[in-house]
Amino acid sequence: MRLTPSYIITTILSLFLFACHSKSQPAAALIAHPANGGKFPETAASSANSPLLYDTSSPQRREMTAQLDNYYRGQVRAGFNGSVLLGYKGKVIYERYFGVSNREQKKPLAQNSSCQLASVSKTFTGAAILYLYEHKYLDINDLVQKYIKEFPYPNITLKMLLSHRSGLPDYTKWVPNYTHDMQTPINNEKMIELMARYKPSLEFTPNRRFKYCNTNFAVLARVIEKVSDMAYSDFMNKYIFQPLGMSNTFVYNPAKGLPPNATISYKYNWRRDPDMFADGVYGDKGIYSTTEDMYRWDQSFYQNKLLSNDIIELAYGPCSFEKPGIKNYGLGWRMLCYANGAKIIYHNGWWHGNNTSFYRFIQENMTIIVLGNKFTNSIYHQAPAIYSIIKGVPTEKGFDTED
């Protein structure tokens, strides 16, 4: 697809919806008693599951499809095994499945092949916390100890967890210091029990700086359970997955194993990547989904099915200001913030052999979703290449990315 220079410049300058928040803008609201006597509503959103619409009719779209197919032929030759979906204004404009979900059974990837989202799971945990915040079941400015009594650090708030400013050490690194069993999965309750018993040292004073840490969202998942009196998986099913029609999305439970449609995780050399102690911890990872379900997740934000505009804008507000540059983190979302106010909302993931990439260009309502179940670092560089094909601009004129 070929675009004129003036169109390209106009598109890039007007690409996104929300300007970056200032450092001083607070994420605050007074807590109130929940409506309906503190009971949760029967459902969080309409349960209608509208079919995804496809738009590949125009000559420009057909040319774009041919270019993308050619690009992915090269990616497959380089080792890519996964699913790709590109959406534009609620319509799927490109959807492909390359390779297998189960190599031993020679089972090809398909629309219902659920893949481990890895850290993209954090977008769901963050949104669930913000849903509880919007409906006044919790306050993100509260201390974690208000909800988890045994939590051993007194000066950490929910917002610090959401924005990775808590200073907590990563449980995937410190848990092995206190247990000799590295194969048996533990759950979030056990992880927090170990945290309370041994109190591993904080990496810095809470809220002093940003550092990405899986422990933050594992603790937030436990907060969801405490506040809702429901298992994390049950809460996510009832208030997010089912209402949004995400029928192939679930929280992994090692004790139950994977359903038949789930993908197997492979290392780069096609060896299976087995479970270990951290696979029972959820919230920071652990959600399986498909590209189509992830597109329903993406579109729910434009339709306010789960969160209001004010809360969504709060989630998109950057919270990390220590380092110069365009990279930042909001409340459960990574973002690229440009000097002219342009912004890209995204999250990547990596767990075992699973790599995920989820990019949202919110003013244009354009989305890039890539899910892989065989490790390859190239997945994290696909979104800029896809963007350059869609927009007809050189890759270096697109945007920066991050593993």
ChimeraX attribute file (.defattr): number of C-alpha atoms within 10 A of each C-alpha:
attribute: neighborCount
match mode: 1-to-1
recipient: residues
	/A:1	17
	/A:2	13
	/A:3	11
	/A:4	9
	/A:5	11
	/A:6	8
	/A:7	10
	/A:8	16
	/A:9	12
	/A:10	10
	/A:11	13
	/A:12	13
	/A:13	12
	/A:14	15
	/A:15	19
	/A:16	21
	/A:17	16
	/A:18	17
	/A:19	17
	/A:20	22
	/A:21	17
	/A:22	11
	/A:23	11
	/A:24	7
	/A:25	11
	/A:26	12
	/A:27	15
	/A:28	12
	/A:29	12
	/A:30	10
	/A:31	16
	/A:32	12
	/A:33	11
	/A:34	15
	/A:35	12
	/A:36	8
	/A:37	7
	/A:38	12
	/A:39	10
	/A:40	15
	/A:41	11
	/A:42	8
	/A:43	12
	/A:44	18
	/A:45	18
	/A:46	13
	/A:47	17
	/A:48	10
	/A:49	13
	/A:50	9
	/A:51	10
	/A:52	13
	/A:53	11
	/A:54	14
	/A:55	14
	/A:56	15
	/A:57	9
	/A:58	9
	/A:59	10
	/A:60	13
	/A:61	16
	/A:62	16
	/A:63	16
	/A:64	22
	/A:65	19
	/A:66	13
	/A:67	16
	/A:68	18
	/A:69	14
	/A:70	11
	/A:71	15
	/A:72	18
	/A:73	13
	/A:74	12
	/A:75	17
	/A:76	13
	/A:77	9
	/A:78	11
	/A:79	16
	/A:80	23
	/A:81	24
	/A:82	29
	/A:83	27
	/A:84	19
	/A:85	21
	/A:86	23
	/A:87	24
	/A:88	17
	/A:89	15
	/A:90	18
	/A:91	18
	/A:92	19
	/A:93	20
	/A:94	20
	/A:95	17
	/A:96	18
	/A:97	20
	/A:98	18
	/A:99	21
	/A:100	21
	/A:101	29
	/A:102	20
	/A:103	16
	/A:104	10
	/A:105	8
	/A:106	10
	/A:107	14
	/A:108	15
	/A:109	24
	/A:110	19
	/A:111	15
	/A:112	17
	/A:113	27
	/A:114	30
	/A:115	30
	/A:116	32
	/A:117	30
	/A:118	25
	/A:119	24
	/A:120	28
	/A:121	24
	/A:122	30
	/A:123	22
	/A:124	22
	/A:125	26
	/A:126	24
	/A:127	21
	/A:128	22
	/A:129	25
	/A:130	27
	/A:131	21
	/A:132	19
	/A:133	20
	/A:134	20
	/A:135	19
	/A:136	18
	/A:137	22
	/A:138	24
	/A:139	22
	/A:140	24
	/A:141	18
	/A:142	16
	/A:143	18
	/A:144	24
	/A:145	17
	/A:146	14
	/A:147	18
	/A:148	17
	/A:149	9
	/A:150	14
	/A:151	19
	/A:152	18
	/A:153	18
	/A:154	11
	/A:155	14
	/A:156	22
	/A:157	21
	/A:158	26
	/A:159	28
	/A:160	26
	/A:161	28
	/A:162	28
	/A:163	29
	/A:164	27
	/A:165	26
	/A:166	29
	/A:167	24
	/A:168	24
	/A:169	22
	/A:170	17
	/A:171	21
	/A:172	16
	/A:173	9
	/A:174	15
	/A:175	21
	/A:176	13
	/A:177	11
	/A:178	11
	/A:179	10
	/A:180	9
	/A:181	12
	/A:182	13
	/A:183	12
	/A:184	14
	/A:185	17
	/A:186	19
	/A:187	18
	/A:188	20
	/A:189	14
	/A:190	13
	/A:191	20
	/A:192	21
	/A:193	15
	/A:194	17
	/A:195	21
	/A:196	15
	/A:197	13
	/A:198	14
	/A:199	14
	/A:200	17
	/A:201	12
	/A:202	13
	/A:203	12
	/A:204	15
	/A:205	13
	/A:206	20
	/A:207	20
	/A:208	13
	/A:209	18
	/A:210	21
	/A:211	18
	/A:212	16
	/A:213	20
	/A:214	22
	/A:215	25
	/A:216	26
	/A:217	27
	/A:218	25
	/A:219	25
	/A:220	28
	/A:221	26
	/A:222	23
	/A:223	21
	/A:224	23
	/A:225	18
	/A:226	14
	/A:227	14
	/A:228	17
	/A:229	11
	/A:230	13
	/A:231	14
	/A:232	22
	/A:233	19
	/A:234	16
	/A:235	16
	/A:236	21
	/A:237	18
	/A:238	16
	/A:239	21
	/A:240	25
	/A:241	24
	/A:242	21
	/A:243	20
	/A:244	24
	/A:245	18
	/A:246	21
	/A:247	17
	/A:248	22
	/A:249	25
	/A:250	23
	/A:251	20
	/A:252	20
	/A:253	17
	/A:254	17
	/A:255	9
	/A:256	7
	/A:257	9
	/A:258	16
	/A:259	12
	/A:260	11
	/A:261	17
	/A:262	22
	/A:263	29
	/A:264	23
	/A:265	25
	/A:266	23
	/A:267	16
	/A:268	17
	/A:269	10
	/A:270	14
	/A:271	12
	/A:272	17
	/A:273	18
	/A:274	13
	/A:275	15
	/A:276	15
	/A:277	17
	/A:278	22
	/A:279	21
	/A:280	20
	/A:281	28
	/A:282	29
	/A:283	29
	/A:284	27
	/A:285	28
	/A:286	26
	/A:287	25
	/A:288	23
	/A:289	25
	/A:290	28
	/A:291	28
	/A:292	26
	/A:293	22
	/A:294	24
	/A:295	22
	/A:296	20
	/A:297	20
	/A:298	22
	/A:299	22
	/A:300	16
	/A:301	15
	/A:302	17
	/A:303	11
	/A:304	13
	/A:305	17
	/A:306	24
	/A:307	22
	/A:308	16
	/A:309	13
	/A:310	10
	/A:311	18
	/A:312	18
	/A:313	17
	/A:314	18
	/A:315	23
	/A:316	25
	/A:317	27
	/A:318	24
	/A:319	28
	/A:320	20
	/A:321	15
	/A:322	10
	/A:323	10
	/A:324	8
	/A:325	11
	/A:326	14
	/A:327	19
	/A:328	23
	/A:329	27
	/A:330	23
	/A:331	27
	/A:332	28
	/A:333	24
	/A:334	24
	/A:335	23
	/A:336	20
	/A:337	23
	/A:338	15
	/A:339	10
	/A:340	10
	/A:341	16
	/A:342	20
	/A:343	25
	/A:344	25
	/A:345	21
	/A:346	23
	/A:347	22
	/A:348	25
	/A:349	21
	/A:350	22
	/A:351	18
	/A:352	19
	/A:353	23
	/A:354	25
	/A:355	29
	/A:356	26
	/A:357	26
	/A:358	23
	/A:359	22
	/A:360	21
	/A:361	18
	/A:362	20
	/A:363	15
	/A:364	14
	/A:365	18
	/A:366	22
	/A:367	25
	/A:368	25
	/A:369	25
	/A:370	26
	/A:371	29
	/A:372	28
	/A:373	33
	/A:374	28
	/A:375	25
	/A:376	20
	/A:377	14
	/A:378	14
	/A:379	20
	/A:380	19
	/A:381	14
	/A:382	19
	/A:383	24
	/A:384	20
	/A:385	18
	/A:386	20
	/A:387	20
	/A:388	18
	/A:389	20
	/A:390	20
	/A:391	19
	/A:392	18
	/A:393	19
	/A:394	12
	/A:395	16
	/A:396	10
	/A:397	13
	/A:398	17
	/A:399	13
	/A:400	14
	/A:401	16
	/A:402	10
	/A:403	14
